[in-house]
Amino acid sequence: MRLAAFGSFALLAGAYTFQAFGYPPCQMCYWQRWPHFAAIGVGILAAMIPARVWPYLGALAAATTSAIGLFHTGVERGWWEGPSSCTGGGLDLGGDLLSMTGDKLIMCDQVSWELLGLSMASWNGLASAALVLIWLAAARQQ
């Protein structure tokens, strides 16, 4: 479980590092971060309070961020539409979205960085799917 929780920590650290180097996150990028925070919390609780439920909750958190990352990938690739607040023309803007990113709207349907043809959302989706397997392996060991 520690390995899986650390995996979420490492993915979040990577996201914040990219942000520090000038790659601001879009709305869907923020959505992908919340389940990682939950998985880290689950890992901490599992270290303090033994219970059979922890690895399953960790797997659920990892599966959630993986699903969001893969959905975000589809939005970036134009396979399906994303939220109107951060795709296309961004016409359905809420005031909160602009305040999160300063005065510049970061579009969810544009890839700002990729490696080997995969965007950050794609890599998060794949890495988080691997974390699901690690969480489930931890559940089988209990």
N, C-alpha and C positions, 0 to 999 in steps of 0.2 A: 504494500500500500504506500509505503514511503516513496518508492520509485515512481509510482503513478502520480502522487501528489507533487513530487519534485518535477516531473515532466510538465505538469500544468504551470508550475512556477517558472520553469525554463522557457516555456512558450510565452508566458506573460512578459518575462524579462526581455525576450527577443522583440516582442511587440513594442515595449516601451523604449528599447534601444533604437529601433527603426524610427519611432516618433521623435526621439531626441536628435536623430540625424536628418530630420527634415521630411519625414514621410508621415504627415498627419493622418489619423484614422478617420474613416467615414463612420456613419451611423451604424452600419452593420458590423464594422470592425469592433465597435464598442460592445455590441450585442454578444460577440464571440468571447469577449473577455470575462463577462460575469460568470458563466459556468466554470471557468478556470479558477476564479476566486472561490467558488463553492467547493470545487474539488480539493483545493488546498485546505480549506476549512475542514472538510471531511477527513483529510489525511491527519490534520492536527488532532481532531476529536478522536480518531481511531487510535492514535498513539496514547491518548489519555484515558479513554473509556472503551474497554473491549466490548464489541457487539458485532453480531453477524451481519448487521444491516449496512455497515460502513462501506465495504467494497461495492455493494450494489448501488448505494447512493453516489459513490465516486464514479462508477461506470455510467450512471445516468447523467451526471454532470458532463463527463467527457463525451458521451454520445450526443448530448444537446449541443455542445460547442462544435462538434464534428458536423452535425446536421446543418447548423447555421453556416459554417464555413463552406460546406459543399453547396448549400443554397446560394450563398454569396458568389461562389465560383460560377454557377449557372447564370446569375445576374450579370456578372462581368463578361461572360462569353455570349450573352444575348440569347441564351436558351429559354429564358422566361423573364418576366418582368419582376422588378424589385419594388420596394416601397417608393411611392411617388414623391416622398419627401427628399430622396437623395439619388434619384435616377432620372434619366432623360433631361428635361429642362429644369427639374427641381422646382416645379411650380407650386407644389403643395407644402410650402415651407412653414415649419413651426418656429417660433422665436427661440425655443430651447436649443434647437439644432445649431443655429448660428452662434449661440453663446458658447456651445461646447467647443467649437472649432475656431473661435475668434470671429473675424469678419469674412472669412472665406468658406464657402460651401464645398465640402469634399464629396465628390460624387461616388456612389456605391457601384456604379456600372463601368467605372474606369479603373484599369489596373495601373497602380503606381510603381510597382516593382514585381519582377518575376525572376525565377531561377529554373532553368531546365524546362521552360514553358509553363511553369506553374506559378500562380500568384501567391501572395501571402495567405489569402483566404483558402486557397487550395492546399497549401502546405499545412495550415492549421487543421483543415478537415481531415487530411491523411494522418497527421501526427496524433490528433485527438482520437481517431479511430484505433490507432495502435494503443493509446492509453486505455481505451475501453477494454481491450484484450488483457492488458496488464491488471486492471482492476478486477476483471472476471477471474483471472488466474489466482489472484489473491483471495478471492471468495472461495475458490475450490480448495485452497490450502487450509482454510479454517475448519 
